[in-house]
């Protein structure tokens, strides 16, 4: 049992409390990772604001990287001191989803209330998203970590755990984009910028970034967008179609806004796909004219974590970064100590930050 510092959520919509908590030793098949960096994802913020409910008190955070500091029985292929990316994808390897190559949809439930975290008095402390990475150390399943090469900055590695694989994977895995196709990315935040990069790497002909902030469209151009469209115009899909000369083969909704899903089909070409990446709050609804999808052979595809198979996709992404073909350093807006996590979250909420990263060393 370790006593570690963690940022604990005691109530939704309230600041986190940085305090001592207890972390148990890894069980069979688990590893302990001493973290060096954890990025703040908008999913963490949605949970912290109560948008999806959940168990409290809790430790959130799920985009992390560090070094293995202890191994449970039966763990193979990993050693103490190994640098790793820590993800929220806890896969059993035996359910129908895992056995058909969809570990992000693993059907074996995990109860974070029964995880390795406890309050100092021994009471429940929920390990959110099977990670609980707003903390100095985590204990997670071996299937949640991927060993990476020495020399990759830990702040960069933390981004790969969620935002990068979600954005790039939505293009490559979920949409299966081919060279010469056209893409629209709605939302030029952290995930959206990675979807833009994924479309560029996949060989898209034109890539249209759509956002409510003009400064974010400028950033999108640096990451590979060929055109930017302000979502605040009366009919932004008409602007996008004018730039493309047609509708898009794939429209990626990377923001958790129900309204964005309502308008997304307006950007599509015949036979096009809406790739559903962003997750609106529980109860938020969108509307569609269903007949249009049938008549135009269009579709909507859910994309959880980019359909990633982390042992396959993370090494590929690290290699792209090492070759200079994937921008990751440029995604980091700010570096913050754990003691300033509430300020970092507030900065993220302004919408201007790409990714803020919490450091533990």
C-alpha positions as CSV (number, residue, x, y, z in Angstrom):
1,X,0.0,0.0,0.0
2,X,1.3,3.4,-1.0
3,X,0.2,6.8,0.2
4,X,0.2,9.1,-2.9
5,X,-1.0,12.6,-3.8
6,X,-4.1,12.7,-6.0
7,X,-6.7,15.3,-7.2
8,X,-10.0,14.0,-5.7
9,X,-13.5,15.0,-6.9
10,X,-15.8,15.1,-3.9
11,X,-18.7,16.8,-5.7
12,X,-19.6,17.5,-9.3
13,X,-19.0,21.0,-10.5
14,X,-16.6,21.8,-7.6
15,X,-12.8,22.2,-7.6
16,X,-10.7,19.1,-7.0
17,X,-8.9,18.6,-3.7
18,X,-5.2,17.6,-3.9
19,X,-4.8,15.2,-1.0
20,X,-3.2,12.0,0.3
21,X,-5.0,8.7,-0.8
22,X,-4.1,5.1,-0.6
23,X,-3.1,3.0,-3.6
24,X,-2.9,-0.8,-3.2
25,X,-0.3,-3.0,-4.8
26,X,-0.9,-4.5,-8.2
27,X,-2.9,-7.8,-8.4
28,X,-2.2,-10.6,-10.8
29,X,-2.2,-9.2,-14.4
30,X,-1.8,-5.6,-13.2
31,X,1.0,-3.1,-13.2
32,X,1.8,-0.1,-11.1
33,X,3.0,3.0,-13.0
34,X,4.7,6.0,-11.5
35,X,3.3,8.8,-13.6
36,X,5.3,11.7,-15.0
37,X,2.5,13.3,-17.1
38,X,-1.3,13.3,-17.5
39,X,-3.1,15.4,-20.1
40,X,-6.5,17.0,-19.3
41,X,-9.2,15.7,-21.7
42,X,-12.6,17.3,-22.2
43,X,-14.1,13.9,-21.2
44,X,-12.6,14.4,-17.7
45,X,-14.2,17.8,-17.6
46,X,-17.6,16.5,-18.7
47,X,-17.4,13.9,-15.9
48,X,-16.2,16.4,-13.3
49,X,-19.2,18.7,-14.2
50,X,-21.6,15.8,-13.8
51,X,-22.5,15.5,-17.4
52,X,-22.4,11.7,-17.4
53,X,-23.0,11.0,-13.7
54,X,-20.7,8.6,-11.9
55,X,-19.5,7.5,-8.5
56,X,-18.0,9.9,-6.0
57,X,-15.5,10.6,-4.5
58,X,-13.4,9.8,-7.5
59,X,-10.0,10.4,-9.2
60,X,-10.3,11.2,-12.9
61,X,-7.6,11.5,-15.5
62,X,-6.9,9.0,-18.3
63,X,-4.3,10.4,-20.7
64,X,-1.1,9.4,-18.9
65,X,2.5,8.2,-19.2
66,X,5.2,7.2,-16.8
67,X,7.4,4.3,-15.8
68,X,6.5,0.9,-14.5
69,X,7.3,0.7,-10.8
70,X,5.8,-2.7,-9.8
71,X,4.4,-5.8,-11.5
72,X,1.7,-8.1,-10.4
73,X,1.9,-11.9,-10.8
74,X,1.7,-13.2,-14.3
75,X,2.6,-10.0,-16.1
76,X,4.9,-10.7,-19.1
77,X,6.7,-8.5,-21.6
78,X,7.1,-5.6,-19.2
79,X,9.8,-4.7,-16.6
80,X,10.3,-2.2,-13.9
81,X,11.5,1.1,-15.3
82,X,9.9,0.6,-18.7
83,X,8.4,3.8,-20.1
84,X,4.7,3.3,-21.0
85,X,1.6,5.0,-22.2
86,X,-1.3,4.4,-19.9
87,X,-4.8,4.2,-21.5
88,X,-8.4,3.7,-20.3
89,X,-8.8,0.7,-22.6
90,X,-9.1,-2.2,-20.2
91,X,-9.7,-5.2,-22.4
92,X,-10.3,-8.8,-21.2
93,X,-9.2,-10.4,-24.4
94,X,-12.0,-13.1,-24.2
95,X,-15.4,-11.4,-24.8
96,X,-17.0,-11.2,-28.3
97,X,-15.8,-7.6,-28.8
98,X,-12.2,-8.3,-27.8
99,X,-12.1,-11.5,-29.9
100,X,-13.2,-9.6,-33.0
101,X,-10.6,-6.9,-32.7
102,X,-12.7,-4.3,-30.9
103,X,-11.1,-3.9,-27.4
104,X,-12.5,-0.4,-27.0
105,X,-15.9,-2.1,-26.7
106,X,-14.8,-4.8,-24.2
107,X,-17.9,-6.3,-22.6
108,X,-16.4,-7.4,-19.3
109,X,-17.4,-4.7,-16.8
110,X,-15.0,-3.0,-14.5
111,X,-16.2,-1.5,-11.2
112,X,-13.9,1.4,-10.3
113,X,-15.4,1.5,-6.8
114,X,-13.6,-1.8,-6.2
115,X,-10.3,-0.6,-7.7
116,X,-6.9,0.1,-6.1
117,X,-7.8,3.5,-4.6
118,X,-9.0,4.2,-1.1
119,X,-9.6,7.3,1.0
120,X,-7.2,7.6,4.0
121,X,-9.9,6.2,6.3
122,X,-10.3,3.1,4.1
123,X,-13.6,4.2,2.5
124,X,-14.4,4.0,-1.2
125,X,-12.5,6.1,-3.7
126,X,-13.6,5.5,-7.3
127,X,-11.0,4.9,-10.0
128,X,-12.6,6.7,-12.8
129,X,-12.4,5.3,-16.4
130,X,-10.3,2.4,-15.0
131,X,-7.4,4.9,-14.7
132,X,-7.6,7.5,-12.0
133,X,-4.5,9.2,-13.5
134,X,-4.8,12.6,-11.8
135,X,-2.4,11.0,-9.3
136,X,1.2,10.3,-8.7
137,X,0.8,6.6,-9.4
138,X,-1.8,4.3,-10.9
139,X,-2.5,0.6,-10.8
140,X,-4.0,-0.7,-14.0
141,X,-4.4,-3.9,-16.0
142,X,-1.5,-4.9,-18.2
143,X,-3.7,-4.6,-21.2
144,X,-4.0,-0.8,-20.6
145,X,-0.4,0.0,-21.1
146,X,2.0,0.0,-24.1
147,X,5.7,0.2,-23.8
148,X,7.3,3.0,-25.8
149,X,10.9,3.9,-26.8
150,X,13.2,5.7,-24.5
151,X,13.5,9.4,-25.3
152,X,9.9,10.1,-26.1
153,X,8.9,13.1,-23.9
154,X,6.4,11.9,-21.3
155,X,4.1,14.9,-21.9
156,X,3.9,13.9,-25.6
157,X,3.4,10.3,-24.7
158,X,0.5,11.1,-22.5
159,X,-1.4,12.7,-25.4
160,X,-1.3,9.5,-27.3
161,X,-3.3,7.7,-24.6
162,X,-6.6,9.2,-25.7
163,X,-6.7,12.3,-27.9
164,X,-4.3,11.2,-30.5
165,X,-5.5,7.6,-30.9
166,X,-9.1,8.9,-30.8
167,X,-8.6,11.4,-33.6
168,X,-6.2,9.6,-35.9
169,X,-8.1,6.3,-35.2
170,X,-11.4,7.8,-36.2
171,X,-10.0,8.4,-39.7
172,X,-7.9,5.3,-40.2
173,X,-10.0,2.7,-38.3
174,X,-13.6,3.9,-38.1
175,X,-13.9,5.8,-41.4
176,X,-11.2,3.8,-43.2
177,X,-10.5,6.8,-45.4
178,X,-8.8,6.3,-48.7
179,X,-6.4,8.6,-50.6
180,X,-8.3,11.2,-52.7
181,X,-11.4,11.3,-50.4
182,X,-12.6,14.5,-48.7
183,X,-13.0,15.1,-45.0
184,X,-14.8,17.7,-42.8
185,X,-13.8,17.9,-39.2
186,X,-16.2,19.6,-36.9
187,X,-14.3,20.9,-33.9
188,X,-10.6,21.9,-34.0
189,X,-9.7,21.1,-30.4
190,X,-7.2,18.4,-29.4
191,X,-9.1,15.4,-30.9
192,X,-10.1,17.4,-34.0
193,X,-6.6,18.4,-34.7
194,X,-5.6,14.8,-34.6
195,X,-8.4,13.8,-36.9
196,X,-7.1,16.5,-39.3
197,X,-3.6,14.9,-39.0
198,X,-5.1,11.5,-39.6
199,X,-6.9,12.7,-42.7
200,X,-3.7,14.2,-44.0
201,X,-1.7,10.9,-43.3
202,X,-4.5,8.9,-45.0
203,X,-4.1,11.0,-48.2
204,X,-7.3,13.1,-48.1
205,X,-7.7,15.4,-51.1
206,X,-9.2,18.3,-49.1
207,X,-9.7,18.7,-45.3
208,X,-12.2,21.2,-44.0
209,X,-11.9,22.3,-40.4
210,X,-15.1,23.8,-38.8
211,X,-15.0,25.6,-35.5
212,X,-16.7,28.6,-33.8
213,X,-13.3,30.3,-33.1
214,X,-11.3,31.7,-36.0
215,X,-8.0,31.4,-34.1
216,X,-8.6,27.6,-33.9
217,X,-9.1,27.5,-37.6
218,X,-5.7,29.1,-38.1
219,X,-4.2,26.4,-35.9
220,X,-6.0,23.7,-37.9
221,X,-4.3,24.9,-41.0
222,X,-0.9,24.3,-39.3
223,X,-1.9,20.7,-38.7
224,X,-3.0,19.9,-42.2
225,X,-6.4,21.4,-42.9
226,X,-6.7,22.8,-46.4
227,X,-9.6,25.1,-45.6
228,X,-11.3,26.6,-42.5
229,X,-15.0,27.4,-42.1
230,X,-16.6,29.3,-39.2
231,X,-19.4,27.3,-37.6
232,X,-21.1,30.6,-36.7
233,X,-22.0,31.4,-40.3
234,X,-25.7,30.9,-41.4
235,X,-25.0,27.7,-43.3
236,X,-21.4,26.6,-42.8
237,X,-22.0,23.4,-44.7
238,X,-22.5,25.5,-47.8
239,X,-19.1,27.1,-47.3
240,X,-17.5,23.7,-46.8
241,X,-19.2,22.3,-50.0
242,X,-18.0,25.4,-52.0
243,X,-14.4,24.6,-50.9
244,X,-14.8,20.9,-51.7
245,X,-16.8,21.3,-54.9
246,X,-19.1,18.6,-53.5
247,X,-20.1,17.1,-50.1
248,X,-17.6,15.3,-47.9
249,X,-16.9,11.5,-48.0
250,X,-16.5,11.6,-44.2
251,X,-17.6,14.2,-41.6
252,X,-16.0,13.8,-38.1
253,X,-17.8,15.3,-35.2
254,X,-15.1,15.7,-32.6
255,X,-17.0,17.9,-30.1
256,X,-19.5,16.7,-27.5
257,X,-22.3,19.0,-28.7
258,X,-25.7,17.6,-29.8
259,X,-26.2,20.5,-32.1
260,X,-23.1,19.6,-34.1
261,X,-24.6,16.1,-34.7
262,X,-27.8,17.6,-36.0
263,X,-26.0,19.7,-38.6
264,X,-23.3,17.2,-39.5
265,X,-25.3,15.3,-42.3
266,X,-25.6,18.6,-44.2
267,X,-21.9,18.4,-45.1
268,X,-22.1,14.9,-46.6
269,X,-21.8,13.8,-50.2
270,X,-23.9,10.8,-51.4
271,X,-22.5,7.7,-49.8
272,X,-20.8,9.7,-47.1
273,X,-20.4,8.9,-43.4
274,X,-20.8,10.8,-40.2
275,X,-18.2,9.6,-37.8
276,X,-19.5,10.1,-34.2
277,X,-16.5,10.9,-32.0
278,X,-17.5,13.5,-29.5
279,X,-19.8,12.5,-26.6
280,X,-22.6,15.0,-25.6
281,X,-23.9,14.9,-22.0
282,X,-26.3,12.3,-21.0
283,X,-29.9,13.1,-22.2
284,X,-28.8,15.5,-25.0
285,X,-30.5,14.7,-28.3
286,X,-30.1,15.4,-32.0
287,X,-32.6,15.1,-34.9
288,X,-32.2,13.8,-38.4
289,X,-34.4,13.3,-41.4
290,X,-33.9,9.5,-41.7
291,X,-35.1,9.2,-45.2
292,X,-32.2,11.3,-46.5
293,X,-29.7,8.7,-45.2
294,X,-31.5,5.9,-47.0
295,X,-32.0,7.9,-50.3
296,X,-28.3,9.0,-50.4
297,X,-26.8,5.7,-49.1
298,X,-25.3,7.6,-46.2
299,X,-24.5,6.3,-42.7
300,X,-23.5,7.2,-39.1
301,X,-20.7,5.3,-37.4
302,X,-19.9,5.5,-33.7
303,X,-16.1,5.7,-33.0
304,X,-15.1,5.0,-29.4
305,X,-11.4,5.8,-28.8
306,X,-10.9,5.7,-32.6
307,X,-11.5,2.0,-32.6
308,X,-7.9,1.6,-31.4
309,X,-6.1,-1.6,-30.8
310,X,-3.4,0.0,-28.6
311,X,-0.7,-2.6,-29.0
312,X,-0.9,-2.1,-32.8
313,X,-1.8,1.6,-33.1
314,X,0.4,3.3,-30.4
315,X,3.7,2.0,-31.7
316,X,2.7,3.1,-35.2
317,X,1.8,6.6,-33.9
318,X,5.0,6.9,-31.9
319,X,6.9,6.0,-35.1
320,X,5.1,8.6,-37.1
321,X,6.0,11.2,-34.4
322,X,9.6,10.1,-34.4
323,X,9.7,10.5,-38.2
324,X,8.3,14.0,-37.9
325,X,5.1,13.1,-39.7
326,X,2.8,13.6,-36.8
327,X,2.7,16.9,-34.7
328,X,2.5,16.2,-31.0
329,X,4.7,18.7,-29.3
330,X,2.6,21.4,-30.9
331,X,-0.6,20.0,-29.3
332,X,0.6,21.0,-25.8
333,X,-0.7,24.4,-24.7
334,X,0.6,24.4,-21.1
335,X,2.5,22.5,-18.5
336,X,1.1,22.5,-14.9
337,X,2.0,20.9,-11.6
338,X,-0.6,18.8,-9.8
339,X,-1.1,21.5,-7.2
340,X,-2.5,23.8,-10.0
341,X,-4.8,21.3,-11.6
342,X,-7.9,23.4,-11.0
343,X,-6.3,26.3,-12.8
344,X,-5.3,24.0,-15.7
345,X,-8.9,22.7,-15.9
346,X,-10.2,26.3,-15.9
347,X,-7.8,27.2,-18.7
348,X,-9.0,24.1,-20.7
349,X,-12.6,25.2,-20.3
350,X,-11.9,28.5,-22.1
351,X,-11.7,26.5,-25.3
352,X,-8.5,28.1,-26.4
353,X,-6.2,25.3,-25.1
354,X,-5.3,22.3,-27.3
355,X,-4.1,20.2,-24.4
356,X,-2.9,21.1,-20.9
357,X,-0.6,18.6,-19.3
358,X,-0.2,17.9,-15.6
359,X,3.3,17.0,-14.5
360,X,4.3,15.0,-11.4
361,X,8.0,15.6,-11.4
